[in-house]
Amino acid sequence: MTTLHLYAEAAIRRDLARARALLISRVRMSTERRRAVTEHLTWLSDLVRPGTDQISPAAAKVRQAAAAFGQTGLGHEREVLIEAIDGLVELAVTWPARWTGEDVPRVACGNLPWVLDGIPLRGGPGLVLPSPPDPEVARTRAALYRRKRAQLWGPVALTPSRILEAAAG
């Protein structure tokens, strides 16, 4: 498994923890925000490697619960979604091997601002990021990500990853 793959898996766990924190806060979400959050959760679930006996069904539960909550926004669906997220996070943290799909590093390269958001990078060998051919495109992509992050998570996005992981676990 590559270093970028590990960072992508950490980003998935981070966003699952952010979603959980947002949902348990009981903050009232507009229909647009609720659907954006549930679409993001569906996308995260789609990054899980198919065919694993426990992780795949847990990801499917998140997708189903996200779809139901995205449609209605009812309290019961919120609780079901929180439980589904908890199940997937618990499995992902304890899974002994790679639990995401083969194409996750490719997806991560196309979404570097998402992958690196809130992850402390230490100097030294290990993670070599490609230089963008056009720095302006990279700045625009980063700005778009920051806007999406604010729409999805609001103040939760400012919470350090280690605190979110502790709250999720």
Backbone hydrogen bonds in HBPLUS format (Angstrom, degrees):
<---DONOR---> <-ACCEPTOR-->    atom                        ^
c    i                          cat <-CA-CA->   ^        H-A-AA   ^      H-
h    n   atom  resd res      DA  || num        DHA   H-A  angle D-A-AA Bond
n    s   type  num  typ     dist DA aas  dist angle  dist       angle   num
A0006-LEU N   A0002-THR O   3.12 MM   4  6.53 152.9  2.19 145.4 152.2     1
A0007-TYR N   A0003-THR O   2.95 MM   4  6.31 156.9  2.01 152.2 158.5     2
A0008-ALA N   A0004-LEU O   2.89 MM   4  6.11 151.4  1.98 144.6 152.7     3
A0009-GLU N   A0005-HIS O   2.93 MM   4  6.24 156.7  1.99 150.3 156.1     4
A0010-ALA N   A0006-LEU O   2.98 MM   4  6.25 153.3  2.05 145.1 152.8     5
A0011-ALA N   A0007-TYR O   2.90 MM   4  6.18 146.9  2.01 142.9 152.3     6
A0012-ILE N   A0008-ALA O   2.94 MM   4  6.27 149.9  2.04 148.0 155.9     7
A0013-ARG N   A0009-GLU O   3.00 MM   4  6.31 167.1  2.02 151.4 154.2     8
A0014-ARG N   A0010-ALA O   2.84 MM   4  6.03 154.4  1.90 145.3 153.2     9
A0015-ASP N   A0011-ALA O   2.95 MM   4  6.17 162.1  1.98 148.4 151.9    10
A0016-LEU N   A0012-ILE O   2.94 MM   4  6.18 151.5  2.02 150.8 159.3    11
A0017-ALA N   A0013-ARG O   2.92 MM   4  6.16 153.3  2.00 146.6 154.0    12
A0018-ARG N   A0014-ARG O   2.85 MM   4  6.17 150.4  1.94 146.2 155.3    13
A0019-ALA N   A0015-ASP O   2.90 MM   4  6.03 160.1  1.94 143.9 149.0    14
A0020-ARG N   A0016-LEU O   2.96 MM   4  6.16 157.8  2.01 144.3 150.5    15
A0021-ALA N   A0017-ALA O   2.91 MM   4  6.13 163.8  1.93 149.3 153.6    16
A0022-LEU N   A0018-ARG O   2.91 MM   4  6.12 158.9  1.95 151.1 157.0    17
A0023-LEU N   A0019-ALA O   2.88 MM   4  6.08 161.5  1.91 151.5 156.6    18
A0024-ILE N   A0020-ARG O   2.86 MM   4  6.07 165.9  1.88 159.3 162.5    19
A0025-SER N   A0021-ALA O   3.17 MM   4  6.14 130.9  2.42 134.9 146.0    20
A0026-ARG N   A0023-LEU O   3.24 MM   3  5.62 159.1  2.28 108.2 114.4    21
A0034-ARG N   A0030-SER O   2.85 MM   4  6.04 171.1  1.86 160.0 162.9    22
A0035-ARG N   A0031-THR O   2.96 MM   4  6.07 161.3  1.99 148.4 153.2    23
A0036-ALA N   A0032-GLU O   2.98 MM   4  6.15 149.9  2.07 141.5 150.4    24
A0037-VAL N   A0033-ARG O   2.88 MM   4  6.13 160.5  1.92 157.0 161.4    25
A0038-THR N   A0034-ARG O   2.98 MM   4  6.21 163.4  2.01 148.0 152.8    26
A0039-GLU N   A0035-ARG O   2.84 MM   4  5.92 152.1  1.92 144.6 152.3    27
A0040-HIS N   A0036-ALA O   3.00 MM   4  6.16 151.7  2.08 141.5 149.1    28
A0041-LEU N   A0037-VAL O   2.94 MM   4  6.25 154.7  2.00 148.5 155.5    29
A0042-THR N   A0038-THR O   2.96 MM   4  6.15 150.6  2.05 141.1 148.9    30
A0043-TRP N   A0039-GLU O   2.96 MM   4  6.21 156.8  2.01 145.5 151.5    31
A0044-LEU N   A0040-HIS O   2.89 MM   4  6.19 160.0  1.93 151.8 157.1    32
A0045-SER N   A0041-LEU O   2.94 MM   4  6.14 157.9  1.99 145.5 151.4    33
A0046-ASP N   A0042-THR O   2.95 MM   4  6.22 141.8  2.10 144.1 154.8    34
A0046-ASP N   A0043-TRP O   3.12 MM   3  5.06 122.7  2.46  92.8 107.5    35
A0047-LEU N   A0044-LEU O   3.05 MM   3  5.32 149.5  2.15 104.2 113.6    36
A0048-VAL N   A0045-SER O   3.20 MM   3  5.55 163.1  2.23 109.7 115.0    37
A0101-GLY N   A0047-LEU O   2.84 MM  54  5.73 163.2  1.87 155.3 156.4    38
A0049-ARG N   A0099-TRP O   2.95 MM  50  5.53 168.6  1.96 121.4 125.2    39
A0058-ALA N   A0054-GLN O   3.22 MM   4  6.37 152.1  2.30 141.7 149.8    40
A0059-ALA N   A0055-ILE O   2.87 MM   4  6.14 155.1  1.93 156.4 163.1    41
A0060-ALA N   A0056-SER O   2.94 MM   4  6.19 153.2  2.01 149.3 157.2    42
A0061-LYS N   A0057-PRO O   2.95 MM   4  6.22 148.0  2.05 143.4 151.4    43
A0062-VAL N   A0058-ALA O   3.13 MM   4  6.47 151.6  2.21 142.7 149.8    44
A0063-ARG N   A0059-ALA O   2.98 MM   4  6.32 161.0  2.02 150.8 155.6    45
A0064-GLN N   A0060-ALA O   2.93 MM   4  6.18 164.0  1.95 152.2 156.0    46
A0065-ALA N   A0061-LYS O   2.86 MM   4  5.97 166.4  1.88 150.5 155.0    47
A0066-ALA N   A0062-VAL O   2.78 MM   4  5.83 156.7  1.83 150.3 157.4    48
A0067-ALA N   A0063-ARG O   2.97 MM   4  6.13 155.2  2.04 144.9 151.4    49
A0068-ALA N   A0064-GLN O   3.07 MM   4  6.34 160.7  2.11 148.9 153.6    50
A0069-PHE N   A0065-ALA O   2.93 MM   4  6.13 167.8  1.95 152.3 155.7    51
A0070-GLY N   A0066-ALA O   2.79 MM   4  5.80 154.6  1.85 146.1 154.0    52
A0071-GLN N   A0067-ALA O   3.11 MM   4  6.27 142.8  2.26 140.8 149.0    53
A0072-THR N   A0068-ALA O   3.15 MM   4  6.39 169.6  2.16 155.0 156.6    54
A0073-GLY N   A0069-PHE O   2.79 MM   4  4.69 127.4  2.06 119.7 136.2    55
A0078-ARG N   A0074-LEU O   3.05 MM   4  6.37 146.5  2.17 146.9 157.2    56
A0079-GLU N   A0075-GLY O   3.04 MM   4  6.37 156.1  2.10 149.8 154.8    57
A0080-VAL N   A0076-HIS O   3.01 MM   4  6.34 159.0  2.06 151.8 157.5    58
A0081-LEU N   A0077-GLU O   2.93 MM   4  6.08 154.4  2.00 143.5 150.5    59
A0082-ILE N   A0078-ARG O   2.92 MM   4  6.22 156.0  1.98 150.4 157.0    60
A0083-GLU N   A0079-GLU O   3.01 MM   4  6.27 163.4  2.04 150.6 154.5    61
A0084-ALA N   A0080-VAL O   2.94 MM   4  6.18 153.6  2.01 145.0 152.6    62
A0085-ILE N   A0081-LEU O   2.89 MM   4  6.12 161.2  1.93 153.2 157.7    63
A0086-ASP N   A0082-ILE O   2.90 MM   4  6.13 162.8  1.93 151.5 156.6    64
A0087-GLY N   A0083-GLU O   2.98 MM   4  6.22 155.3  2.05 146.0 152.2    65
A0088-LEU N   A0084-ALA O   3.06 MM   4  6.35 160.1  2.10 150.6 155.1    66
A0089-VAL N   A0085-ILE O   2.87 MM   4  6.05 169.0  1.88 161.1 164.3    67
A0090-GLU N   A0086-ASP O   2.93 MM   4  6.02 165.1  1.96 149.4 153.9    68
A0091-LEU N   A0087-GLY O   3.15 MM   4  6.32 160.8  2.19 144.1 148.9    69
A0092-ALA N   A0088-LEU O   2.87 MM   4  6.03 162.3  1.90 151.9 157.4    70
A0093-VAL N   A0089-VAL O   2.94 MM   4  6.06 159.5  1.98 156.2 160.2    71
A0094-THR N   A0090-GLU O   3.32 MM   4  6.42 152.5  2.40 140.3 146.9    72
A0095-TRP N   A0091-LEU O   2.82 MM   4  5.66 121.4  2.17 147.1 161.3    73
A0104-VAL N   A0101-GLY O   3.27 MM   3  5.64 167.5  2.29 114.3 116.5    74
A0106-ARG N   A0103-ASP O   3.10 MM   3  5.33 118.6  2.49 103.7 118.3    75
A0107-VAL N   A0103-ASP O   2.99 MM   4  6.31 160.7  2.03 156.0 162.1    76
A0108-ALA N   A0104-VAL O   2.75 MM   4  5.90 156.6  1.80 153.4 160.6    77
A0109-CYS N   A0105-PRO O   2.90 MM   4  6.14 153.2  1.97 145.4 151.6    78
A0110-GLY N   A0106-ARG O   3.27 MM   4  6.56 147.8  2.38 142.6 150.2    79
A0111-ASN N   A0108-ALA O   2.95 MM   3  4.92 149.0  2.05 100.9 111.0    80
A0114-TRP N   A0111-ASN O   2.98 MM   3  5.42 123.2  2.31 111.5 125.4    81
A0115-VAL N   A0111-ASN O   3.07 MM   4  6.40 160.2  2.11 153.2 159.5    82
A0116-LEU N   A0112-LEU O   2.91 MM   4  5.98 172.3  1.92 164.0 164.7    83
A0119-ILE N   A0116-LEU O   3.21 MM   3  5.39 169.3  2.22 119.1 122.1    84
A0137-VAL N   A0134-ASP O   3.00 MM   3  5.46 126.6  2.29 112.4 125.0    85
A0138-ALA N   A0134-ASP O   3.27 MM   4  6.69 156.4  2.33 150.4 157.2    86
A0139-ARG N   A0135-PRO O   2.91 MM   4  6.21 155.9  1.97 150.0 156.2    87
A0140-THR N   A0136-GLU O   2.95 MM   4  6.15 157.9  2.00 146.5 152.6    88
A0141-ARG N   A0137-VAL O   2.87 MM   4  6.11 159.8  1.91 150.7 156.3    89
A0142-ALA N   A0138-ALA O   2.95 MM   4  6.16 156.8  2.01 147.2 153.4    90
A0143-ALA N   A0139-ARG O   2.91 MM   4  6.15 156.3  1.97 147.5 154.0    91
A0144-LEU N   A0140-THR O   2.90 MM   4  6.15 158.9  1.94 152.1 157.8    92
A0145-TYR N   A0141-ARG O   2.96 MM   4  6.19 154.3  2.03 145.0 152.1    93
A0146-ARG N   A0142-ALA O   2.93 MM   4  6.23 160.7  1.97 150.4 155.2    94
A0147-ARG N   A0143-ALA O   3.04 MM   4  6.29 154.1  2.11 147.4 153.9    95
A0148-LYS N   A0144-LEU O   2.97 MM   4  6.24 159.9  2.01 149.1 154.6    96
A0149-ARG N   A0145-TYR O   2.73 MM   4  5.96 162.3  1.76 158.9 164.3    97
A0150-ALA N   A0146-ARG O   3.03 MM   4  6.20 157.9  2.08 143.6 148.7    98
A0151-GLN N   A0147-ARG O   3.05 MM   4  6.34 153.4  2.12 145.1 152.5    99
A0152-LEU N   A0148-LYS O   2.87 MM   4  6.13 161.5  1.91 156.8 161.5   100
A0153-TRP N   A0149-ARG O   2.90 MM   4  5.87 166.2  1.92 158.0 159.7   101
A0154-GLY N   A0150-ALA O   3.05 MM   4  4.65 135.4  2.25 111.5 124.1   102
A0156-VAL N   A0153-TRP O   3.20 MM   3  5.27 141.1  2.35 136.8 128.3   103
A0157-ALA N   A0154-GLY O   3.17 MM   3  5.95 152.7  2.25 121.1 126.3   104
A0158-LEU N   A0155-PRO O   2.96 MM   3  5.47 156.0  2.02 114.6 122.0   105
A0159-THR N   A0156-VAL O   3.06 MM   3  5.44 162.8  2.09 113.3 118.9   106
A0163-ILE N   A0160-PRO O   3.05 MM   3  5.55 131.3  2.30 111.6 123.5   107
A0164-LEU N   A0160-PRO O   3.19 MM   4  6.57 157.5  2.24 150.7 157.5   108
A0165-GLU N   A0161-SER O   2.84 MM   4  6.08 163.6  1.87 158.8 162.9   109
A0166-ALA N   A0162-ARG O   3.08 MM   4  6.16 151.2  2.17 135.0 142.5   110
A0167-ALA N   A0163-ILE O   2.97 MM   4  6.19 152.2  2.05 145.0 152.6   111
A0168-ALA N   A0164-LEU O   2.91 MM   4  6.15 147.8  2.02 148.4 157.5   112
A0169-GLY N   A0165-GLU O   3.02 MM   4  6.09 144.4  2.15 142.0 150.8   113
